[in-house]
Amino acid sequence: MAVVFIPASMRTLTKGLDRVTVQGSSLRQIVNNLEAAYPGMGARIVVDGQVRPEIAVAIDGDTCEEGALLEPVKEESEVHFLPSIAGGS
């Protein structure tokens, strides 16, 4: 199963866990299975069928672009959901 790293802002949904293992061969399946195990996760990651614009996704160190939900995920993959950091001048 893929290891999914949970950002601090979403850990209330995973009872404080910073990483969880999730079954799925695509990012969409990973998100659906996260939602089944931790209700509310899906809405924090996806809106209108797309990864939220304020969330970046990396699978095995490669950042996903448009259509990220279609990206393949291997059994041994690491998936990172990274909230955007705003600020600066």
N, CA, C and O atoms as a GROMACS GRO file, in nm:
protein
  356
    1MET      N    1   0.084  -0.118   0.000
    1MET     CA    2   0.000   0.000   0.000
    1MET      C    3   0.088   0.124   0.000
    1MET      O    4   0.198   0.124   0.056
    2ALA      N    5   0.040   0.229  -0.063
    2ALA     CA    6   0.113   0.354  -0.068
    2ALA      C    7   0.114   0.420   0.070
    2ALA      O    8   0.019   0.405   0.148
    3VAL      N    9   0.221   0.492   0.098
    3VAL     CA   10   0.230   0.570   0.221
    3VAL      C   11   0.191   0.713   0.185
    3VAL      O   12   0.250   0.775   0.096
    4VAL      N   13   0.090   0.765   0.256
    4VAL     CA   14   0.042   0.900   0.233
    4VAL      C   15   0.083   0.986   0.352
    4VAL      O   16   0.050   0.955   0.466
    5PHE      N   17   0.157   1.093   0.324
    5PHE     CA   18   0.201   1.185   0.427
    5PHE      C   19   0.094   1.293   0.444
    5PHE      O   20   0.054   1.358   0.348
    6ILE      N   21   0.051   1.311   0.568
    6ILE     CA   22  -0.060   1.401   0.598
    6ILE      C   23  -0.004   1.533   0.652
    6ILE      O   24   0.070   1.533   0.750
    7PRO      N   25  -0.040   1.646   0.588
    7PRO     CA   26   0.008   1.774   0.640
    7PRO      C   27  -0.057   1.806   0.775
    7PRO      O   28  -0.166   1.758   0.806
    8ALA      N   29   0.011   1.887   0.853
    8ALA     CA   30  -0.036   1.921   0.988
    8ALA      C   31  -0.180   1.974   0.988
    8ALA      O   32  -0.256   1.944   1.079
    9SER      N   33  -0.215   2.049   0.887
    9SER     CA   34  -0.349   2.110   0.882
    9SER      C   35  -0.461   2.007   0.862
    9SER      O   36  -0.578   2.041   0.880
   10MET      N   37  -0.427   1.885   0.825
   10MET     CA   38  -0.528   1.781   0.802
   10MET      C   39  -0.523   1.669   0.907
   10MET      O   40  -0.604   1.576   0.901
   11ARG      N   41  -0.431   1.677   1.001
   11ARG     CA   42  -0.411   1.568   1.097
   11ARG      C   43  -0.525   1.552   1.197
   11ARG      O   44  -0.536   1.447   1.260
   12THR      N   45  -0.608   1.653   1.212
   12THR     CA   46  -0.724   1.635   1.300
   12THR      C   47  -0.816   1.527   1.244
   12THR      O   48  -0.885   1.459   1.320
   13LEU      N   49  -0.818   1.511   1.113
   13LEU     CA   50  -0.901   1.411   1.049
   13LEU      C   51  -0.844   1.271   1.062
   13LEU      O   52  -0.918   1.173   1.052
   14THR      N   53  -0.713   1.260   1.083
   14THR     CA   54  -0.648   1.129   1.095
   14THR      C   55  -0.609   1.099   1.240
   14THR      O   56  -0.524   1.014   1.266
   15LYS      N   57  -0.672   1.169   1.333
   15LYS     CA   58  -0.645   1.151   1.476
   15LYS      C   59  -0.497   1.172   1.509
   15LYS      O   60  -0.440   1.104   1.593
   16GLY      N   61  -0.437   1.270   1.439
   16GLY     CA   62  -0.299   1.307   1.466
   16GLY      C   63  -0.193   1.232   1.389
   16GLY      O   64  -0.074   1.264   1.400
   17LEU      N   65  -0.232   1.134   1.310
   17LEU     CA   66  -0.133   1.057   1.233
   17LEU      C   67  -0.070   1.145   1.126
   17LEU      O   68  -0.140   1.219   1.056
   18ASP      N   69   0.062   1.137   1.113
   18ASP     CA   70   0.130   1.216   1.011
   18ASP      C   71   0.150   1.140   0.881
   18ASP      O   72   0.190   1.197   0.780
   19ARG      N   73   0.123   1.009   0.885
   19ARG     CA   74   0.127   0.927   0.763
   19ARG      C   75   0.036   0.806   0.782
   19ARG      O   76   0.021   0.753   0.892
   20VAL      N   77  -0.022   0.764   0.672
   20VAL     CA   78  -0.111   0.648   0.674
   20VAL      C   79  -0.083   0.567   0.548
   20VAL      O   80  -0.032   0.619   0.449
   21THR      N   81  -0.116   0.438   0.552
   21THR     CA   82  -0.104   0.356   0.432
   21THR      C   83  -0.242   0.343   0.369
   21THR      O   84  -0.342   0.324   0.438
   22VAL      N   85  -0.244   0.355   0.237
   22VAL     CA   86  -0.370   0.357   0.164
   22VAL      C   87  -0.356   0.275   0.036
   22VAL      O   88  -0.255   0.283  -0.033
   23GLN      N   89  -0.458   0.196   0.007
   23GLN     CA   90  -0.465   0.117  -0.115
   23GLN      C   91  -0.511   0.206  -0.230
   23GLN      O   92  -0.594   0.295  -0.210
   24GLY      N   93  -0.459   0.183  -0.348
   24GLY     CA   94  -0.505   0.254  -0.467
   24GLY      C   95  -0.400   0.255  -0.575
   24GLY      O   96  -0.281   0.265  -0.546
   25SER      N   97  -0.443   0.244  -0.700
   25SER     CA   98  -0.349   0.246  -0.812
   25SER      C   99  -0.350   0.378  -0.888
   25SER      O  100  -0.276   0.395  -0.985
   26SER      N  101  -0.434   0.472  -0.843
   26SER     CA  102  -0.433   0.608  -0.899
   26SER      C  103  -0.454   0.705  -0.783
   26SER      O  104  -0.500   0.665  -0.675
   27LEU      N  105  -0.421   0.830  -0.805
   27LEU     CA  106  -0.441   0.929  -0.699
   27LEU      C  107  -0.589   0.940  -0.664
   27LEU      O  108  -0.623   0.960  -0.547
   28ARG      N  109  -0.677   0.929  -0.762
   28ARG     CA  110  -0.821   0.934  -0.734
   28ARG      C  111  -0.861   0.822  -0.637
   28ARG      O  112  -0.937   0.846  -0.544
   29GLN      N  113  -0.811   0.700  -0.659
   29GLN     CA  114  -0.842   0.589  -0.568
   29GLN      C  115  -0.784   0.614  -0.429
   29GLN      O  116  -0.847   0.582  -0.328
   30ILE      N  117  -0.666   0.672  -0.424
   30ILE     CA  118  -0.604   0.706  -0.294
   30ILE      C  119  -0.694   0.804  -0.220
   30ILE      O  120  -0.722   0.784  -0.101
   31VAL      N  121  -0.738   0.909  -0.287
   31VAL     CA  122  -0.824   1.009  -0.223
   31VAL      C  123  -0.956   0.946  -0.180
   31VAL      O  124  -1.003   0.971  -0.069
   32ASN      N  125  -1.016   0.864  -0.265
   32ASN     CA  126  -1.143   0.798  -0.229
   32ASN      C  127  -1.126   0.708  -0.107
   32ASN      O  128  -1.212   0.705  -0.020
   33ASN      N  129  -1.015   0.635  -0.101
   33ASN     CA  130  -0.991   0.547   0.013
   33ASN      C  131  -0.954   0.625   0.139
   33ASN      O  132  -0.988   0.583   0.250
   34LEU      N  133  -0.887   0.739   0.123
   34LEU     CA  134  -0.863   0.827   0.237
   34LEU      C  135  -0.996   0.876   0.294
   34LEU      O  136  -1.016   0.878   0.415
   35GLU      N  137  -1.086   0.916   0.205
   35GLU     CA  138  -1.217   0.964   0.248
   35GLU      C  139  -1.295   0.855   0.321
   35GLU      O  140  -1.361   0.883   0.421
   36ALA      N  141  -1.287   0.732   0.272
   36ALA     CA  142  -1.358   0.622   0.337
   36ALA      C  143  -1.303   0.595   0.477
   36ALA      O  144  -1.379   0.567   0.570
   37ALA      N  145  -1.172   0.605   0.492
   37ALA     CA  146  -1.109   0.578   0.622
   37ALA      C  147  -1.113   0.698   0.716
   37ALA      O  148  -1.122   0.682   0.837
   38TYR      N  149  -1.106   0.818   0.659
   38TYR     CA  150  -1.099   0.941   0.737
   38TYR      C  151  -1.195   1.044   0.676
   38TYR      O  152  -1.154   1.130   0.599
   39PRO      N  153  -1.323   1.034   0.711
   39PRO     CA  154  -1.423   1.124   0.652
   39PRO      C  155  -1.382   1.271   0.664
   39PRO      O  156  -1.339   1.319   0.769
   40GLY      N  157  -1.398   1.340   0.551
   40GLY     CA  158  -1.362   1.481   0.544
   40GLY      C  159  -1.233   1.504   0.466
   40GLY      O  160  -1.209   1.614   0.418
   41MET      N  161  -1.151   1.401   0.454
   41MET     CA  162  -1.024   1.417   0.381
   41MET      C  163  -1.048   1.450   0.234
   41MET      O  164  -0.979   1.535   0.178
   42GLY      N  165  -1.144   1.383   0.173
   42GLY     CA  166  -1.170   1.407   0.030
   42GLY      C  167  -1.200   1.552   0.001
   42GLY      O  168  -1.146   1.609  -0.094
   43ALA      N  169  -1.284   1.613   0.082
   43ALA     CA  170  -1.322   1.754   0.061
   43ALA      C  171  -1.206   1.849   0.087
   43ALA      O  172  -1.202   1.959   0.032
   44ARG      N  173  -1.111   1.808   0.170
   44ARG     CA  174  -0.995   1.892   0.196
   44ARG      C  175  -0.894   1.887   0.082
   44ARG      O  176  -0.809   1.976   0.070
   45ILE      N  177  -0.904   1.783  -0.004
   45ILE     CA  178  -0.807   1.764  -0.112
   45ILE      C  179  -0.867   1.797  -0.249
   45ILE      O  180  -0.798   1.851  -0.335
   46VAL      N  181  -0.995   1.764  -0.269
   46VAL     CA  182  -1.057   1.773  -0.401
   46VAL      C  183  -1.179   1.865  -0.396
   46VAL      O  184  -1.255   1.863  -0.300
   47VAL      N  185  -1.196   1.945  -0.502
   47VAL     CA  186  -1.316   2.026  -0.521
   47VAL      C  187  -1.350   2.022  -0.670
   47VAL      O  188  -1.262   2.034  -0.755
   48ASP      N  189  -1.475   2.005  -0.701
   48ASP     CA  190  -1.522   2.000  -0.840
   48ASP      C  191  -1.443   1.901  -0.925
   48ASP      O  192  -1.414   1.928  -1.042
   49GLY      N  193  -1.410   1.786  -0.866
   49GLY     CA  194  -1.343   1.681  -0.942
   49GLY      C  195  -1.196   1.705  -0.970
   49GLY      O  196  -1.135   1.631  -1.048
   50GLN      N  197  -1.136   1.805  -0.907
   50GLN     CA  198  -0.994   1.836  -0.927
   50GLN      C  199  -0.927   1.857  -0.791
   50GLN      O  200  -0.992   1.892  -0.693
   51VAL      N  201  -0.796   1.835  -0.788
   51VAL     CA  202  -0.722   1.866  -0.666
   51VAL      C  203  -0.735   2.017  -0.643
   51VAL      O  204  -0.717   2.096  -0.735
   52ARG      N  205  -0.765   2.054  -0.519
   52ARG     CA  206  -0.781   2.196  -0.486
   52ARG      C  207  -0.658   2.275  -0.530
   52ARG      O  208  -0.545   2.226  -0.521
   53PRO      N  209  -0.679   2.396  -0.579
   53PRO     CA  210  -0.565   2.476  -0.628
   53PRO      C  211  -0.465   2.511  -0.517
   53PRO      O  212  -0.349   2.538  -0.546
   54GLU      N  213  -0.510   2.511  -0.392
   54GLU     CA  214  -0.419   2.544  -0.282
   54GLU      C  215  -0.342   2.422  -0.229
   54GLU      O  216  -0.269   2.433  -0.131
   55ILE      N  217  -0.360   2.307  -0.294
   55ILE     CA  218  -0.291   2.184  -0.255
   55ILE      C  219  -0.200   2.139  -0.369
   55ILE      O  220  -0.244   2.127  -0.484
   56ALA      N  221  -0.075   2.114  -0.336
   56ALA     CA  222   0.017   2.054  -0.432
   56ALA      C  223   0.028   1.905  -0.396
   56ALA      O  224   0.018   1.868  -0.279
   57VAL      N  225   0.049   1.823  -0.497
   57VAL     CA  226   0.062   1.679  -0.476
   57VAL      C  227   0.194   1.633  -0.535
   57VAL      O  228   0.231   1.670  -0.647
   58ALA      N  229   0.265   1.552  -0.458
   58ALA     CA  230   0.388   1.490  -0.509
   58ALA      C  231   0.377   1.338  -0.489
   58ALA      O  232   0.342   1.291  -0.380
   59ILE      N  233   0.407   1.266  -0.594
   59ILE     CA  234   0.409   1.120  -0.588
   59ILE      C  235   0.552   1.077  -0.617
   59ILE      O  236   0.606   1.103  -0.724
   60ASP      N  237   0.611   1.011  -0.520
   60ASP     CA  238   0.750   0.965  -0.532
   60ASP      C  239   0.844   1.080  -0.569
   60ASP      O  240   0.937   1.062  -0.648
   61GLY      N  241   0.820   1.197  -0.513
   61GLY     CA  242   0.906   1.312  -0.533
   61GLY      C  243   0.876   1.395  -0.656
   61GLY      O  244   0.936   1.501  -0.676
   62ASP      N  245   0.784   1.348  -0.740
   62ASP     CA  246   0.749   1.423  -0.861
   62ASP      C  247   0.619   1.498  -0.838
   62ASP      O  248   0.517   1.439  -0.802
   63THR      N  249   0.623   1.630  -0.859
   63THR     CA  250   0.504   1.711  -0.841
   63THR      C  251   0.407   1.686  -0.956
   63THR      O  252   0.446   1.683  -1.072
   64CYS      N  253   0.280   1.669  -0.920
   64CYS     CA  254   0.176   1.645  -1.020
   64CYS      C  255   0.118   1.777  -1.068
   64CYS      O  256   0.106   1.873  -0.991
   65GLU      N  257   0.084   1.781  -1.192
   65GLU     CA  258   0.025   1.901  -1.252
   65GLU      C  259  -0.124   1.878  -1.276
   65GLU      O  260  -0.186   1.796  -1.208
   66GLU      N  261  -0.181   1.947  -1.371
   66GLU     CA  262  -0.322   1.933  -1.407
   66GLU      C  263  -0.356   1.787  -1.432
   66GLU      O  264  -0.277   1.713  -1.490
   67GLY      N  265  -0.473   1.746  -1.388
   67GLY     CA  266  -0.515   1.608  -1.404
   67GLY      C  267  -0.450   1.514  -1.305
   67GLY      O  268  -0.438   1.394  -1.331
   68ALA      N  269  -0.408   1.568  -1.192
   68ALA     CA  270  -0.334   1.489  -1.093
   68ALA      C  271  -0.409   1.364  -1.047
   68ALA      O  272  -0.346   1.263  -1.015
   69LEU      N  273  -0.541   1.370  -1.043
   69LEU     CA  274  -0.618   1.255  -0.994
   69LEU      C  275  -0.601   1.132  -1.082
   69LEU      O  276  -0.629   1.020  -1.038
   70LEU      N  277  -0.556   1.151  -1.205
   70LEU     CA  278  -0.535   1.039  -1.297
   70LEU      C  279  -0.396   0.978  -1.283
   70LEU      O  280  -0.368   0.874  -1.342
   71GLU      N  281  -0.309   1.042  -1.204
   71GLU     CA  282  -0.172   0.994  -1.190
   71GLU      C  283  -0.168   0.854  -1.130
   71GLU      O  284  -0.241   0.825  -1.035
   72PRO      N  285  -0.084   0.766  -1.184
   72PRO     CA  286  -0.072   0.631  -1.127
   72PRO      C  287   0.004   0.634  -0.994
   72PRO      O  288   0.092   0.718  -0.973
   73VAL      N  289  -0.032   0.543  -0.906
   73VAL     CA  290   0.034   0.527  -0.777
   73VAL      C  291   0.072   0.381  -0.764
   73VAL      O  292  -0.012   0.293  -0.784
   74LYS      N  293   0.198   0.355  -0.731
   74LYS     CA  294   0.244   0.217  -0.715
   74LYS      C  295   0.227   0.173  -0.570
   74LYS      O  296   0.210   0.256  -0.480
   75GLU      N  297   0.233   0.043  -0.548
   75GLU     CA  298   0.221  -0.014  -0.412
   75GLU      C  299   0.320   0.050  -0.316
   75GLU      O  300   0.286   0.074  -0.200
   76GLU      N  301   0.442   0.077  -0.362
   76GLU     CA  302   0.546   0.129  -0.274
   76GLU      C  303   0.562   0.281  -0.283
   76GLU      O  304   0.661   0.336  -0.233
   77SER      N  305   0.466   0.349  -0.344
   77SER     CA  306   0.476   0.493  -0.361
   77SER      C  307   0.461   0.569  -0.230
   77SER      O  308   0.403   0.522  -0.132
   78GLU      N  309   0.518   0.691  -0.231
   78GLU     CA  310   0.497   0.788  -0.126
   78GLU      C  311   0.420   0.904  -0.187
   78GLU      O  312   0.460   0.959  -0.290
   79VAL      N  313   0.309   0.940  -0.123
   79VAL     CA  314   0.224   1.048  -0.171
   79VAL      C  315   0.225   1.159  -0.067
   79VAL      O  316   0.202   1.135   0.051
   80HIS      N  317   0.253   1.281  -0.112
   80HIS     CA  318   0.256   1.398  -0.025
   80HIS      C  319   0.152   1.498  -0.072
   80HIS      O  320   0.147   1.534  -0.189
   81PHE      N  321   0.068   1.542   0.022
   81PHE     CA  322  -0.025   1.653  -0.003
   81PHE      C  323   0.033   1.774   0.067
   81PHE      O  324   0.050   1.775   0.189
   82LEU      N  325   0.064   1.877  -0.010
   82LEU     CA  326   0.135   1.993   0.042
   82LEU      C  327   0.049   2.119   0.027
   82LEU      O  328   0.023   2.164  -0.084
   83PRO      N  329   0.005   2.176   0.140
   83PRO     CA  330  -0.074   2.300   0.130
   83PRO      C  331   0.017   2.414   0.083
   83PRO      O  332   0.134   2.422   0.121
   84SER      N  333  -0.039   2.503   0.001
   84SER     CA  334   0.036   2.618  -0.048
   84SER      C  335   0.073   2.708   0.068
   84SER      O  336   0.001   2.719   0.166
   85ILE      N  337   0.187   2.772   0.053
   85ILE     CA  338   0.230   2.870   0.150
   85ILE      C  339   0.225   3.005   0.081
   85ILE      O  340   0.292   3.028  -0.019
   86ALA      N  341   0.144   3.093   0.137
   86ALA     CA  342   0.130   3.228   0.080
   86ALA      C  343   0.203   3.327   0.169
   86ALA      O  344   0.234   3.301   0.285
   87GLY      N  345   0.227   3.440   0.111
   87GLY     CA  346   0.288   3.547   0.191
   87GLY      C  347   0.401   3.613   0.115
   87GLY      O  348   0.420   3.591  -0.005
   88GLY      N  349   0.474   3.692   0.184
   88GLY     CA  350   0.584   3.765   0.123
   88GLY      C  351   0.536   3.899   0.073
   88GLY      O  352   0.419   3.934   0.084
   89SER      N  353   0.629   3.973   0.018
   89SER     CA  354   0.590   4.104  -0.034
   89SER      C  355   0.657   4.130  -0.166
   89SER      O  356   0.636   4.236  -0.225
   0.00000   0.00000   0.00000
